[in-house]
């Protein structure tokens, strides 16, 4: 959550504690955060047999430790290269 969003939540809580009207955008933010938390806790879909098979193939091996996705190169546009490498 950004600092602006956190401040909006605090301001809304203060307004509610004083009996003042609440901000609809803050209520929308709270609903979005609750939906995000639900997805984080429960996922978007049930686990499929293929997912389990993919993961269990590495269960008793060190092969998974040799795979490091962070070291893999990925293609980016020339515009993004300028932003990414100039920072």
C-alpha positions in Angstrom: 0.0 0.0 0.0 1.3 3.4 -0.9 1.8 6.1 1.7 -1.1 8.1 0.2 -3.4 5.1 0.5 -2.4 4.5 4.1 -3.0 8.1 5.0 -6.4 7.9 3.3 -7.3 4.9 5.4 -6.2 6.6 8.6 -8.1 9.8 7.7 -11.2 7.7 6.9 -10.9 5.9 10.3 -10.7 9.3 12.0 -13.8 10.6 10.2 -15.7 7.5 11.2 -14.6 7.8 14.8 -16.0 11.4 14.8 -19.3 10.3 13.1 -18.3 12.2 9.9 -19.2 10.9 6.4 -16.7 8.4 5.0 -14.9 8.8 1.7 -16.2 6.4 -1.0 -12.8 6.0 -2.6 -11.4 4.8 0.8 -14.2 2.3 1.0 -13.4 1.1 -2.5 -9.7 0.7 -1.5 -10.7 -1.3 1.6 -12.8 -3.6 -0.6 -9.9 -4.0 -3.1 -7.5 -4.9 -0.2 -10.0 -7.4 1.2 -10.4 -9.0 -2.3 -6.6 -9.2 -2.6 -6.2 -10.8 0.8 -8.9 -13.4 -0.2 -7.0 -14.3 -3.4 -3.7 -14.5 -1.5 -5.2 -16.9 1.1 -7.3 -19.0 -1.2 -5.9 -18.6 -4.7 -7.8 -18.2 -7.9 -8.5 -21.8 -8.8 -8.1 -25.3 -7.4 -4.8 -27.1 -7.7 -4.8 -29.4 -10.7 -3.1 -32.8 -11.0 -0.6 -31.4 -13.5 0.5 -28.8 -10.9 1.2 -31.5 -8.3 3.1 -33.7 -10.8 5.2 -30.7 -11.9 6.2 -30.0 -8.3 6.7 -33.6 -7.0 9.2 -34.4 -9.7 11.7 -32.3 -7.8 10.7 -33.5 -4.3 13.6 -35.7 -3.5 16.3 -34.2 -5.8 18.6 -31.2 -5.8 17.6 -30.4 -9.4 15.2 -27.7 -8.3 18.0 -26.0 -6.4 20.0 -25.7 -9.6 17.2 -23.8 -11.3 17.5 -20.1 -10.7 14.9 -18.2 -12.6 16.4 -14.9 -11.5 19.5 -15.6 -13.5 17.6 -16.3 -16.7 17.7 -13.5 -19.3 14.4 -12.1 -20.6 13.7 -9.9 -23.6 12.9 -6.3 -23.0 12.3 -3.5 -25.5 15.0 -0.9 -26.4 13.0 1.7 -24.5 12.9 -0.4 -21.4 16.6 -1.2 -21.7 17.3 2.5 -21.5 15.2 2.9 -18.3 16.4 -0.4 -16.8 20.1 0.0 -17.3 20.4 3.8 -16.8 18.9 3.7 -13.3 
